[in-house]
């Protein structure tokens, strides 16, 4: 067994120049933790027959421990998968203006809840409300932290201990195990299911309304799936009219929050927020970070009297949006008001890119790398929007052995690169690679190729 007395003491190590540099970079408390941890591990190793580590080795371990401990896990990545709204990668990237707006309010004080006109306490609820009302034609609006919270708040306020009618075709589960029926139950509402798994008729709604006297009728967007074949579902406007004829509210959980028509870009039509209001919805709930292209948020628009009730509910404070969200959302909404969403919002930039434009980028990549081959492929919208809908793209495929190991190396690079495997080869889709990341991506791929030659 090695002599434990030959192992340097904590104090001795801390007095060295190497330790002094680490203290400067990481602070004394964390450096001291690292020294104690590494020495404890060294003693344990020596008790099982290991040799006394040299000072340089000890400091290598200390340095590695410090870097591993201070490495954050939320990192920017390069998305080369072709999935535009990649939920696991943070969904919608923000526009440059939205990012700058967040920075402006984050690095100083802001008028979050201060009325600059009268010098008194204000409300954070005003910052995006006027923009949303102007864009959609709604009487009022409220922003919370995500769409699940929006639905929960609406049901808790308007339907607690009362019936809510919803079609069985809409009892969906989306990513992370989120289920619409479970959120409804958390609100205290009583679920009344109508229709069957594949078909629901207007008569199903009217019968349930007459029998249960519900607080509201809820329509939920199917989000991430399609029902095909022998199916039937009444138009939104007919469901809305049926509810209103019986004095019942109609709430549309739209989900994706499209303000533009996706059909203009080679996709099927995604129902828009404006269409929900036009169909007669009293309230519409949707996400800020899907097809809207903004930050994570839940947005509720509709009748002013109902929005006022939601604002006064105790749950509204628990799910309210913070200043960073409101700043980014306001700038994102301004892009729509200025008719510049397609030019400035990354999600719409990606959706609107033609295959010719993408092929030119892929050809440029191939030229810079002097390697790879171009293959026709398909991009997807993702994020629970437009299921099975695709956009033609051109992939750069790199012929390297053991693609899973190549993917692992890409994920461990700085910044991490997330690609996809096509026909047992690693492929990169230019559609979802931001222009500012292109040079870094090509450098990462070139390093990878050179390591295999």
C-alpha positions as CSV (number, residue, x, y, z in Angstrom):
1,X,0.0,0.0,0.0
2,X,1.3,3.5,-0.9
3,X,2.2,5.8,1.9
4,X,-0.7,8.3,2.4
5,X,1.7,10.7,4.1
6,X,3.4,11.4,0.8
7,X,0.2,12.9,-0.5
8,X,0.4,16.8,-0.3
9,X,-1.8,18.5,2.2
10,X,-4.7,20.8,1.2
11,X,-2.9,23.9,2.5
12,X,0.3,23.0,0.6
13,X,-1.6,22.7,-2.6
14,X,-3.5,26.0,-2.1
15,X,-0.2,27.8,-1.7
16,X,1.0,26.9,-5.1
17,X,1.0,29.2,-8.2
18,X,-1.3,26.7,-10.0
19,X,-3.9,26.9,-7.2
20,X,-3.6,30.7,-7.2
21,X,-4.6,30.8,-10.8
22,X,-7.6,28.5,-10.2
23,X,-8.7,30.7,-7.3
24,X,-8.6,33.7,-9.5
25,X,-10.8,31.9,-12.1
26,X,-13.2,29.9,-9.9
27,X,-13.0,31.6,-6.5
28,X,-11.5,30.2,-3.3
29,X,-14.5,28.2,-1.9
30,X,-15.0,26.2,-5.1
31,X,-11.3,25.6,-5.6
32,X,-11.1,24.4,-2.0
33,X,-13.9,22.0,-2.7
34,X,-12.1,20.7,-5.7
35,X,-8.8,20.2,-3.8
36,X,-10.6,18.3,-1.0
37,X,-12.5,16.1,-3.5
38,X,-9.5,15.2,-5.6
39,X,-7.3,14.4,-2.5
40,X,-10.1,12.3,-1.1
41,X,-10.3,10.3,-4.3
42,X,-6.5,10.0,-4.4
43,X,-6.5,8.5,-0.9
44,X,-9.2,6.1,-1.8
45,X,-7.2,5.0,-4.9
46,X,-4.0,4.6,-2.9
47,X,-5.7,2.4,-0.3
48,X,-6.4,0.0,-3.1
49,X,-2.8,0.0,-4.3
50,X,-2.5,3.0,-6.6
51,X,0.7,5.1,-6.6
52,X,0.9,8.6,-5.2
53,X,-0.2,10.9,-8.0
54,X,2.3,13.5,-9.2
55,X,1.5,17.2,-8.4
56,X,0.8,17.9,-12.1
57,X,-1.6,15.0,-12.2
58,X,-3.3,16.2,-9.1
59,X,-3.8,19.7,-10.6
60,X,-5.1,18.2,-13.8
61,X,-7.7,16.4,-11.8
62,X,-8.6,19.5,-9.9
63,X,-8.8,21.5,-13.1
64,X,-11.0,18.9,-14.7
65,X,-13.3,18.8,-11.6
66,X,-13.7,22.6,-11.6
67,X,-14.5,22.8,-15.3
68,X,-17.0,19.9,-15.1
69,X,-18.7,21.4,-12.0
70,X,-19.0,24.8,-13.6
71,X,-20.2,23.6,-17.0
72,X,-23.7,24.7,-17.6
73,X,-26.1,22.2,-19.1
74,X,-28.3,24.7,-21.0
75,X,-26.1,25.4,-24.1
76,X,-26.7,26.9,-27.5
77,X,-26.6,24.2,-30.2
78,X,-26.6,24.1,-34.0
79,X,-29.8,22.5,-35.3
80,X,-29.0,20.7,-38.5
81,X,-31.9,18.2,-38.2
82,X,-34.4,20.0,-40.5
83,X,-37.0,20.1,-37.7
84,X,-37.9,23.8,-37.5
85,X,-39.8,23.8,-34.2
86,X,-37.7,21.2,-32.4
87,X,-39.2,21.0,-29.0
88,X,-36.1,19.3,-27.5
89,X,-33.9,22.1,-28.9
90,X,-36.0,25.0,-27.5
91,X,-38.6,25.4,-30.3
92,X,-38.6,28.8,-32.0
93,X,-35.3,30.8,-32.1
94,X,-35.9,34.5,-31.5
95,X,-35.4,37.3,-34.0
96,X,-32.4,39.6,-33.5
97,X,-34.8,42.4,-32.4
98,X,-36.5,40.1,-29.9
99,X,-33.2,39.0,-28.5
100,X,-32.0,42.6,-28.2
101,X,-35.3,43.6,-26.5
102,X,-34.7,40.9,-23.8
103,X,-31.1,42.1,-23.3
104,X,-32.3,45.7,-22.9
105,X,-34.7,44.9,-20.1
106,X,-32.5,42.3,-18.5
107,X,-29.4,44.4,-18.0
108,X,-31.1,47.2,-16.2
109,X,-34.4,48.4,-14.7
110,X,-37.6,48.5,-16.8
111,X,-41.1,49.9,-16.8
112,X,-42.5,46.4,-16.1
113,X,-45.1,47.5,-13.6
114,X,-44.6,51.2,-13.6
115,X,-46.7,53.8,-15.4
116,X,-44.4,56.3,-16.8
117,X,-47.2,58.7,-17.6
118,X,-48.5,59.2,-14.1
119,X,-45.5,58.0,-12.1
120,X,-47.5,55.4,-10.3
121,X,-47.7,51.6,-10.1
122,X,-48.6,50.1,-13.5
123,X,-49.5,46.6,-14.8
124,X,-47.3,44.2,-16.7
125,X,-50.4,43.0,-18.5
126,X,-50.5,46.1,-20.8
127,X,-47.1,45.5,-22.6
128,X,-48.3,43.1,-25.2
129,X,-52.1,43.4,-24.9
130,X,-52.5,46.4,-27.3
131,X,-50.3,44.7,-29.9
132,X,-52.3,41.5,-29.7
133,X,-55.6,43.3,-29.9
134,X,-54.5,45.2,-33.0
135,X,-53.1,42.2,-34.7
136,X,-56.0,39.8,-34.1
137,X,-59.0,42.1,-33.7
138,X,-59.6,40.8,-30.2
139,X,-61.1,43.0,-27.5
140,X,-58.4,42.1,-24.9
141,X,-55.5,39.8,-24.3
142,X,-53.5,38.2,-21.4
143,X,-50.0,36.6,-21.5
144,X,-49.0,33.8,-19.2
145,X,-46.0,31.5,-19.1
146,X,-47.2,28.8,-21.5
147,X,-50.3,27.5,-23.3
148,X,-51.0,24.8,-20.8
149,X,-51.2,27.5,-18.1
150,X,-53.4,29.6,-20.4
151,X,-55.9,26.7,-20.7
152,X,-55.7,25.9,-17.0
153,X,-56.3,29.5,-16.0
154,X,-59.3,29.9,-18.4
155,X,-60.9,26.7,-17.1
156,X,-60.2,27.4,-13.4
157,X,-61.8,30.9,-13.8
158,X,-64.8,30.0,-15.9
159,X,-65.6,26.4,-15.3
160,X,-64.6,25.3,-11.9
161,X,-66.9,22.6,-10.6
162,X,-68.9,22.9,-13.8
163,X,-69.2,20.8,-17.0
164,X,-67.0,21.4,-20.0
165,X,-68.0,19.7,-23.3
166,X,-65.2,18.5,-25.5
167,X,-65.0,16.0,-28.4
168,X,-63.3,12.7,-28.0
169,X,-61.4,13.4,-31.2
170,X,-59.5,16.2,-29.3
171,X,-58.5,14.4,-26.1
172,X,-54.8,14.7,-27.0
173,X,-51.5,14.0,-25.3
174,X,-48.6,16.1,-26.5
175,X,-44.9,16.1,-25.6
176,X,-43.7,15.4,-22.1
177,X,-46.9,13.5,-21.2
178,X,-49.1,16.6,-21.2
179,X,-52.7,15.5,-21.6
180,X,-55.6,17.9,-22.2
181,X,-58.0,15.9,-20.0
182,X,-55.7,16.0,-17.0
183,X,-55.2,19.7,-17.2
184,X,-59.0,20.1,-17.4
185,X,-59.4,18.0,-14.3
186,X,-56.8,20.1,-12.4
187,X,-58.9,23.2,-13.1
188,X,-61.8,21.6,-11.2
189,X,-63.9,21.4,-14.4
190,X,-66.0,18.3,-15.1
191,X,-65.2,16.7,-18.4
192,X,-68.1,15.8,-20.7
193,X,-66.9,13.8,-23.7
194,X,-68.9,13.7,-26.9
195,X,-68.7,11.8,-30.1
196,X,-66.3,8.9,-30.8
197,X,-62.6,8.5,-31.4
198,X,-62.9,9.3,-35.1
199,X,-66.3,11.0,-35.6
200,X,-68.2,13.8,-33.8
201,X,-71.4,15.5,-35.1
202,X,-72.9,18.8,-34.2
203,X,-75.8,16.9,-32.7
204,X,-73.4,15.4,-30.2
205,X,-72.5,18.9,-29.0
206,X,-76.1,20.1,-28.8
207,X,-77.3,17.1,-26.9
208,X,-74.5,17.4,-24.4
209,X,-75.1,21.1,-23.9
210,X,-78.8,20.5,-23.4
211,X,-78.2,17.7,-20.9
212,X,-75.4,19.1,-18.8
213,X,-75.7,23.0,-18.9
214,X,-71.9,23.3,-19.2
215,X,-69.9,26.4,-18.4
216,X,-68.3,26.2,-21.8
217,X,-67.5,24.2,-24.9
218,X,-63.8,23.5,-25.5
219,X,-62.2,22.9,-28.8
220,X,-58.6,21.6,-28.7
221,X,-56.3,21.6,-31.7
222,X,-55.2,18.1,-32.5
223,X,-51.6,19.4,-32.5
224,X,-49.3,16.5,-33.2
225,X,-51.5,13.9,-34.9
226,X,-54.1,13.5,-37.6
227,X,-57.2,11.3,-37.8
228,X,-57.7,10.0,-41.3
229,X,-60.1,7.7,-43.1
230,X,-63.7,7.5,-41.8
231,X,-63.8,10.8,-39.9
232,X,-66.1,13.6,-39.3
233,X,-66.0,16.9,-37.3
234,X,-68.3,20.0,-37.6
235,X,-66.7,23.3,-38.6
236,X,-65.6,25.5,-35.8
237,X,-68.2,28.2,-36.6
238,X,-71.0,25.7,-36.2
239,X,-69.8,24.5,-32.8
240,X,-69.5,28.1,-31.7
241,X,-73.0,28.9,-32.8
242,X,-74.4,25.9,-31.1
243,X,-72.8,26.9,-27.8
244,X,-73.9,30.5,-28.1
245,X,-77.5,29.5,-28.9
246,X,-77.6,27.9,-25.5
247,X,-75.9,30.8,-23.7
248,X,-72.7,28.8,-23.3
249,X,-69.1,30.1,-23.8
250,X,-66.8,28.7,-26.5
251,X,-63.1,28.4,-25.9
252,X,-60.7,27.4,-28.7
253,X,-57.3,25.9,-27.6
254,X,-55.5,26.6,-30.8
255,X,-52.1,25.5,-29.7
256,X,-49.7,26.5,-32.4
257,X,-50.6,30.2,-32.7
258,X,-50.2,30.8,-36.4
259,X,-50.9,34.4,-37.5
260,X,-49.8,33.7,-41.1
261,X,-51.2,31.2,-43.6
262,X,-48.9,28.2,-43.9
263,X,-50.5,27.2,-47.2
264,X,-48.6,30.0,-48.9
265,X,-45.4,28.1,-48.3
266,X,-46.3,24.6,-49.6
267,X,-47.8,23.3,-46.4
268,X,-51.4,22.5,-45.6
269,X,-53.4,25.2,-44.0
270,X,-52.9,25.6,-40.2
271,X,-55.8,27.2,-38.5
272,X,-55.0,30.8,-37.6
273,X,-55.8,32.9,-34.5
274,X,-57.8,35.3,-36.6
275,X,-59.9,32.5,-38.0
276,X,-60.8,31.3,-34.5
277,X,-62.0,34.7,-33.5
278,X,-63.9,35.0,-36.8
279,X,-65.6,31.7,-36.1
280,X,-67.0,33.2,-32.8
281,X,-64.7,31.9,-30.1
282,X,-65.1,33.9,-26.9
283,X,-61.5,33.1,-25.9
284,X,-58.6,31.7,-27.9
285,X,-55.5,30.2,-26.3
286,X,-52.2,29.6,-28.1
287,X,-48.5,29.3,-27.7
288,X,-45.9,32.1,-28.2
289,X,-43.0,29.8,-29.2
290,X,-44.5,27.7,-32.0
291,X,-45.6,29.2,-35.3
292,X,-45.8,32.6,-33.7
293,X,-42.0,32.4,-33.5
294,X,-41.6,34.2,-30.2
295,X,-40.6,33.2,-26.6
296,X,-42.3,30.6,-24.5
297,X,-45.7,32.0,-23.6
298,X,-49.3,31.2,-23.3
299,X,-51.5,33.9,-25.0
300,X,-55.3,34.3,-24.3
301,X,-57.3,36.7,-26.5
302,X,-61.0,37.4,-26.7
303,X,-63.8,39.1,-25.0
304,X,-62.7,41.9,-22.6
305,X,-65.1,40.9,-19.8
306,X,-63.8,37.4,-19.8
307,X,-60.1,38.5,-19.9
308,X,-60.7,40.8,-17.0
309,X,-62.1,37.8,-15.0
310,X,-58.9,35.8,-15.8
311,X,-56.7,38.7,-14.8
312,X,-58.3,38.8,-11.3
313,X,-58.1,35.0,-10.6
314,X,-55.4,34.1,-8.0
315,X,-53.8,31.6,-10.4
316,X,-53.0,34.5,-12.8
317,X,-50.1,35.6,-10.6
318,X,-48.7,32.1,-10.4
319,X,-48.6,31.7,-14.1
320,X,-47.8,35.2,-15.2
321,X,-45.1,36.0,-17.8
322,X,-41.8,37.7,-16.8
323,X,-40.2,40.8,-18.2
324,X,-38.0,38.9,-20.6
325,X,-40.9,37.0,-22.1
326,X,-43.0,40.2,-22.5
327,X,-40.1,42.1,-24.1
328,X,-39.4,39.4,-26.7
329,X,-43.0,38.8,-27.4
330,X,-43.7,42.5,-28.0
331,X,-40.9,42.7,-30.5
332,X,-42.1,39.5,-32.2
333,X,-45.6,40.9,-32.5
334,X,-44.2,44.1,-34.0
335,X,-42.6,42.1,-36.8
336,X,-46.2,41.0,-37.8
337,X,-47.6,44.6,-37.5
338,X,-44.8,45.9,-39.7
339,X,-45.4,43.1,-42.2
340,X,-41.8,41.8,-41.8
341,X,-42.4,38.5,-40.1
342,X,-41.2,36.4,-43.0
343,X,-38.0,38.4,-43.3
344,X,-37.1,38.7,-39.6
345,X,-38.6,35.8,-37.6
346,X,-36.4,32.7,-38.0
347,X,-39.2,30.2,-38.0
348,X,-40.8,32.0,-41.0
349,X,-37.5,32.5,-42.7
350,X,-37.0,28.7,-42.5
351,X,-40.5,27.9,-43.7
352,X,-40.4,30.3,-46.6
353,X,-37.0,29.2,-47.9
354,X,-37.3,27.5,-51.3
355,X,-35.5,24.3,-52.1
356,X,-33.4,26.1,-54.7
357,X,-32.2,28.5,-52.0
358,X,-31.4,25.6,-49.7
359,X,-29.7,23.6,-52.4
360,X,-27.4,26.6,-53.0
361,X,-26.4,26.6,-49.4
362,X,-25.8,22.9,-49.5
363,X,-23.7,23.3,-52.6
364,X,-21.7,26.0,-50.9
365,X,-21.1,23.7,-47.9
366,X,-19.9,21.0,-50.2
367,X,-17.5,23.3,-52.0
368,X,-16.0,24.7,-48.7
369,X,-15.6,21.2,-47.3
370,X,-14.4,19.5,-50.5
371,X,-16.5,16.5,-49.4
372,X,-20.0,15.2,-48.9
373,X,-22.8,14.6,-51.4
374,X,-26.1,16.3,-51.9
375,X,-29.3,14.3,-51.4
376,X,-32.9,15.3,-51.7
377,X,-34.6,15.2,-48.3
378,X,-37.6,16.5,-46.3
379,X,-37.8,19.1,-43.5
380,X,-40.6,19.2,-41.0
381,X,-42.2,21.9,-39.0
382,X,-42.4,20.0,-35.7
383,X,-43.4,21.5,-32.3
384,X,-46.8,19.8,-32.5
385,X,-47.7,21.8,-35.6
386,X,-48.7,20.4,-39.0
387,X,-48.2,16.7,-38.3
388,X,-46.9,14.7,-41.4
389,X,-46.4,17.9,-43.3
390,X,-43.0,18.3,-45.0
391,X,-41.0,20.7,-47.0
392,X,-38.5,19.6,-49.8
393,X,-34.9,20.2,-48.8
394,X,-31.4,19.3,-49.9
395,X,-29.2,17.5,-47.4
396,X,-25.4,17.4,-47.2
397,X,-24.5,13.8,-46.5
398,X,-21.1,12.9,-45.1
399,X,-19.9,9.4,-45.8
400,X,-18.1,8.5,-42.5
401,X,-18.2,5.1,-40.9
402,X,-20.0,4.4,-37.6
403,X,-22.5,7.2,-37.9
404,X,-23.7,6.9,-34.3
405,X,-20.2,7.6,-33.1
406,X,-20.0,10.5,-35.5
407,X,-23.2,11.9,-34.1
408,X,-21.9,11.5,-30.5
409,X,-18.7,13.5,-31.5
410,X,-20.8,16.2,-33.0
411,X,-22.9,16.5,-29.8
412,X,-19.7,16.8,-27.7
413,X,-18.3,19.6,-29.9
414,X,-18.4,23.3,-28.9
415,X,-21.0,24.3,-29.7
416,X,-22.8,20.9,-30.0
417,X,-24.1,20.0,-33.4
418,X,-27.4,18.0,-33.7
419,X,-27.7,16.3,-37.1
420,X,-29.6,13.3,-38.4
421,X,-28.9,9.9,-39.9
422,X,-30.2,9.2,-43.4
423,X,-29.5,5.8,-45.1
424,X,-26.9,5.0,-42.4
425,X,-24.9,8.2,-43.0
426,X,-24.8,11.5,-41.1
427,X,-26.8,14.3,-42.9
428,X,-27.1,18.0,-42.3
429,X,-30.2,20.1,-43.4
430,X,-29.3,23.7,-44.1
431,X,-32.9,24.8,-43.6
432,X,-32.6,25.0,-39.8
433,X,-29.0,26.2,-39.5
434,X,-28.9,29.9,-38.7
435,X,-26.7,31.9,-41.0
436,X,-24.6,33.1,-38.1
437,X,-23.8,29.5,-37.2
438,X,-22.9,28.3,-40.7
439,X,-19.1,29.0,-40.4
440,X,-18.9,27.3,-37.1
441,X,-20.8,24.3,-38.4
442,X,-18.5,23.9,-41.4
443,X,-15.5,24.1,-39.2
444,X,-16.8,21.3,-37.0
445,X,-17.6,19.1,-40.0
446,X,-14.2,19.7,-41.5
447,X,-12.5,18.7,-38.3
448,X,-14.6,15.6,-38.2
449,X,-13.7,14.6,-41.8
450,X,-10.0,15.3,-41.2
451,X,-9.9,13.1,-38.2
452,X,-11.1,10.2,-40.4
453,X,-8.5,10.6,-43.1
